[in-house]
């Protein structure tokens, strides 16, 4: 077991090192896009499925409550994964593929940021949400696994983690989300 844990830690470190070596300018651009939206009065709408849904909620909690600076004003952000009545009504009455796009149509405004979290980049509900966000004039940002899947072509900014391992991609996403939260708290 100990070797397995060390192997996983080494794999994650290698993935993060590779990401930061090859995509740090994209991470800076993402931080600036989020900050620019907030400065203009926008908000951040975050969504994903499964573990990515949990990370969406985690990220928005860090922004609204404060990651490390509790004295700071809350940052306007919402996880589109939390309203079970809305999710189930849309899924039942329309289509599961519309659970996020319908919310973006209702809540999103031009200049807001739609932040998709998806390891595969191909989840139909995430892809549809990115399409809706683009159509409404939101900035689209996607955190994905290697290559970005279908989400890559719909993201203004793609932060694709160079791995296809779901656990490692999700661990890397959480690290990147914390970096982004720290930058927003610092007032990028």
One Martini backbone bead per residue (centre of mass of N, CA, C, O) as a GRO file, in nm:
protein
  188
    1UNK     BB    1   0.058   0.062  -0.022
    2UNK     BB    2   0.285   0.270   0.005
    3UNK     BB    3   0.371   0.258  -0.292
    4UNK     BB    4   0.103   0.356  -0.408
    5UNK     BB    5   0.101   0.634  -0.272
    6UNK     BB    6   0.370   0.730  -0.390
    7UNK     BB    7   0.289   0.699  -0.684
    8UNK     BB    8   0.051   0.897  -0.680
    9UNK     BB    9   0.212   1.142  -0.585
   10UNK     BB   10   0.414   1.141  -0.821
   11UNK     BB   11   0.206   1.169  -1.044
   12UNK     BB   12   0.086   1.439  -0.955
   13UNK     BB   13   0.346   1.603  -0.960
   14UNK     BB   14   0.404   1.559  -1.262
   15UNK     BB   15   0.143   1.688  -1.368
   16UNK     BB   16   0.178   1.968  -1.238
   17UNK     BB   17   0.449   2.034  -1.361
   18UNK     BB   18   0.354   2.014  -1.656
   19UNK     BB   19   0.137   2.222  -1.642
   20UNK     BB   20   0.316   2.467  -1.543
   21UNK     BB   21   0.516   2.454  -1.788
   22UNK     BB   22   0.272   2.469  -2.029
   23UNK     BB   23   0.008   2.650  -1.866
   24UNK     BB   24   0.056   2.916  -1.697
   25UNK     BB   25  -0.058   3.132  -1.893
   26UNK     BB   26  -0.351   3.022  -1.881
   27UNK     BB   27  -0.390   3.062  -1.579
   28UNK     BB   28  -0.352   3.368  -1.587
   29UNK     BB   29  -0.584   3.421  -1.789
   30UNK     BB   30  -0.806   3.309  -1.608
   31UNK     BB   31  -0.767   3.502  -1.371
   32UNK     BB   32  -0.820   3.757  -1.540
   33UNK     BB   33  -1.104   3.686  -1.643
   34UNK     BB   34  -1.235   3.667  -1.368
   35UNK     BB   35  -1.156   3.950  -1.269
   36UNK     BB   36  -1.288   4.115  -1.495
   37UNK     BB   37  -1.574   4.026  -1.441
   38UNK     BB   38  -1.590   4.128  -1.148
   39UNK     BB   39  -1.522   4.429  -1.206
   40UNK     BB   40  -1.792   4.437  -1.405
   41UNK     BB   41  -2.019   4.266  -1.223
   42UNK     BB   42  -1.980   3.975  -1.227
   43UNK     BB   43  -1.999   3.615  -1.246
   44UNK     BB   44  -1.969   3.271  -1.126
   45UNK     BB   45  -2.039   2.970  -1.308
   46UNK     BB   46  -2.051   2.637  -1.176
   47UNK     BB   47  -1.978   2.303  -1.327
   48UNK     BB   48  -2.057   1.945  -1.275
   49UNK     BB   49  -1.984   1.602  -1.224
   50UNK     BB   50  -1.968   1.462  -0.939
   51UNK     BB   51  -1.666   1.545  -0.843
   52UNK     BB   52  -1.703   1.817  -0.998
   53UNK     BB   53  -1.941   1.913  -0.831
   54UNK     BB   54  -1.788   1.929  -0.566
   55UNK     BB   55  -1.578   2.134  -0.673
   56UNK     BB   56  -1.775   2.358  -0.741
   57UNK     BB   57  -1.870   2.396  -0.448
   58UNK     BB   58  -1.598   2.449  -0.322
   59UNK     BB   59  -1.517   2.698  -0.484
   60UNK     BB   60  -1.762   2.879  -0.414
   61UNK     BB   61  -1.714   2.874  -0.109
   62UNK     BB   62  -1.439   3.016  -0.119
   63UNK     BB   63  -1.549   3.281  -0.248
   64UNK     BB   64  -1.782   3.357  -0.053
   65UNK     BB   65  -1.620   3.308   0.227
   66UNK     BB   66  -1.320   3.247   0.198
   67UNK     BB   67  -1.014   3.109   0.203
   68UNK     BB   68  -0.810   3.322   0.394
   69UNK     BB   69  -1.004   3.594   0.384
   70UNK     BB   70  -1.258   3.691   0.598
   71UNK     BB   71  -1.249   4.021   0.541
   72UNK     BB   72  -1.365   3.976   0.271
   73UNK     BB   73  -1.551   4.008   0.022
   74UNK     BB   74  -1.763   3.851  -0.155
   75UNK     BB   75  -1.771   3.631  -0.426
   76UNK     BB   76  -1.953   3.595  -0.713
   77UNK     BB   77  -2.090   3.264  -0.680
   78UNK     BB   78  -2.214   2.955  -0.848
   79UNK     BB   79  -2.349   2.639  -0.816
   80UNK     BB   80  -2.531   2.433  -1.052
   81UNK     BB   81  -2.546   2.162  -0.840
   82UNK     BB   82  -2.756   2.239  -0.578
   83UNK     BB   83  -3.049   2.238  -0.717
   84UNK     BB   84  -3.254   1.975  -0.706
   85UNK     BB   85  -3.518   2.081  -0.824
   86UNK     BB   86  -3.400   2.192  -1.084
   87UNK     BB   87  -3.252   1.943  -1.186
   88UNK     BB   88  -3.502   1.746  -1.187
   89UNK     BB   89  -3.693   1.910  -1.361
   90UNK     BB   90  -3.518   1.932  -1.611
   91UNK     BB   91  -3.457   1.628  -1.645
   92UNK     BB   92  -3.762   1.545  -1.666
   93UNK     BB   93  -3.894   1.774  -1.867
   94UNK     BB   94  -3.645   1.761  -2.064
   95UNK     BB   95  -3.308   1.720  -1.991
   96UNK     BB   96  -3.009   1.634  -1.870
   97UNK     BB   97  -2.848   1.813  -2.083
   98UNK     BB   98  -3.002   2.090  -1.941
   99UNK     BB   99  -2.926   2.150  -1.635
  100UNK     BB  100  -2.722   2.394  -1.703
  101UNK     BB  101  -2.823   2.562  -1.948
  102UNK     BB  102  -3.084   2.666  -1.819
  103UNK     BB  103  -2.940   2.825  -1.592
  104UNK     BB  104  -2.777   3.007  -1.778
  105UNK     BB  105  -3.020   3.139  -1.915
  106UNK     BB  106  -3.127   3.262  -1.637
  107UNK     BB  107  -2.835   3.378  -1.497
  108UNK     BB  108  -2.681   3.472  -1.734
  109UNK     BB  109  -2.440   3.719  -1.840
  110UNK     BB  110  -2.273   3.922  -2.001
  111UNK     BB  111  -1.937   3.853  -1.869
  112UNK     BB  112  -1.965   3.615  -1.745
  113UNK     BB  113  -1.866   3.300  -1.596
  114UNK     BB  114  -1.818   2.976  -1.734
  115UNK     BB  115  -1.735   2.691  -1.527
  116UNK     BB  116  -1.595   2.394  -1.631
  117UNK     BB  117  -1.604   2.055  -1.497
  118UNK     BB  118  -1.405   1.800  -1.675
  119UNK     BB  119  -1.237   1.518  -1.749
  120UNK     BB  120  -1.341   1.457  -2.055
  121UNK     BB  121  -1.525   1.688  -2.217
  122UNK     BB  122  -1.820   1.506  -2.286
  123UNK     BB  123  -2.049   1.603  -2.126
  124UNK     BB  124  -2.356   1.695  -2.227
  125UNK     BB  125  -2.424   1.913  -2.004
  126UNK     BB  126  -2.158   2.071  -2.032
  127UNK     BB  127  -2.162   2.131  -2.333
  128UNK     BB  128  -2.436   2.281  -2.335
  129UNK     BB  129  -2.349   2.504  -2.140
  130UNK     BB  130  -2.127   2.622  -2.319
  131UNK     BB  131  -2.311   2.694  -2.552
  132UNK     BB  132  -2.498   2.886  -2.396
  133UNK     BB  133  -2.282   3.078  -2.298
  134UNK     BB  134  -2.186   3.173  -2.572
  135UNK     BB  135  -2.466   3.278  -2.674
  136UNK     BB  136  -2.474   3.494  -2.416
  137UNK     BB  137  -2.163   3.608  -2.358
  138UNK     BB  138  -1.987   3.428  -2.206
  139UNK     BB  139  -1.725   3.320  -2.042
  140UNK     BB  140  -1.523   3.034  -2.124
  141UNK     BB  141  -1.429   2.778  -1.886
  142UNK     BB  142  -1.204   2.485  -1.881
  143UNK     BB  143  -1.167   2.193  -1.684
  144UNK     BB  144  -0.960   1.919  -1.779
  145UNK     BB  145  -0.840   1.684  -1.948
  146UNK     BB  146  -0.674   1.565  -2.188
  147UNK     BB  147  -0.762   1.792  -2.460
  148UNK     BB  148  -1.094   1.843  -2.364
  149UNK     BB  149  -1.258   1.759  -2.582
  150UNK     BB  150  -1.547   1.917  -2.665
  151UNK     BB  151  -1.488   2.162  -2.474
  152UNK     BB  152  -1.248   2.293  -2.622
  153UNK     BB  153  -1.431   2.434  -2.857
  154UNK     BB  154  -1.599   2.611  -2.610
  155UNK     BB  155  -1.339   2.744  -2.495
  156UNK     BB  156  -1.168   3.025  -2.429
  157UNK     BB  157  -1.048   2.857  -2.180
  158UNK     BB  158  -0.804   2.593  -2.147
  159UNK     BB  159  -0.754   2.358  -1.870
  160UNK     BB  160  -0.554   2.092  -1.941
  161UNK     BB  161  -0.479   1.808  -1.796
  162UNK     BB  162  -0.197   1.586  -1.838
  163UNK     BB  163  -0.448   1.353  -1.818
  164UNK     BB  164  -0.662   1.037  -1.780
  165UNK     BB  165  -0.683   1.040  -1.473
  166UNK     BB  166  -0.935   1.104  -1.276
  167UNK     BB  167  -0.806   1.150  -0.996
  168UNK     BB  168  -0.572   1.338  -1.093
  169UNK     BB  169  -0.744   1.553  -1.227
  170UNK     BB  170  -0.911   1.631  -0.976
  171UNK     BB  171  -0.668   1.710  -0.803
  172UNK     BB  172  -0.569   1.930  -0.995
  173UNK     BB  173  -0.821   2.103  -0.994
  174UNK     BB  174  -0.814   2.182  -0.697
  175UNK     BB  175  -0.546   2.327  -0.709
  176UNK     BB  176  -0.631   2.536  -0.928
  177UNK     BB  177  -0.871   2.655  -0.773
  178UNK     BB  178  -0.701   2.761  -0.540
  179UNK     BB  179  -0.529   2.950  -0.707
  180UNK     BB  180  -0.763   3.121  -0.812
  181UNK     BB  181  -0.873   3.210  -0.536
  182UNK     BB  182  -0.617   3.353  -0.444
  183UNK     BB  183  -0.610   3.559  -0.676
  184UNK     BB  184  -0.889   3.688  -0.619
  185UNK     BB  185  -0.825   3.777  -0.329
  186UNK     BB  186  -0.576   3.958  -0.435
  187UNK     BB  187  -0.681   4.115  -0.698
  188UNK     BB  188  -0.571   4.060  -0.997
   0.00000   0.00000   0.00000
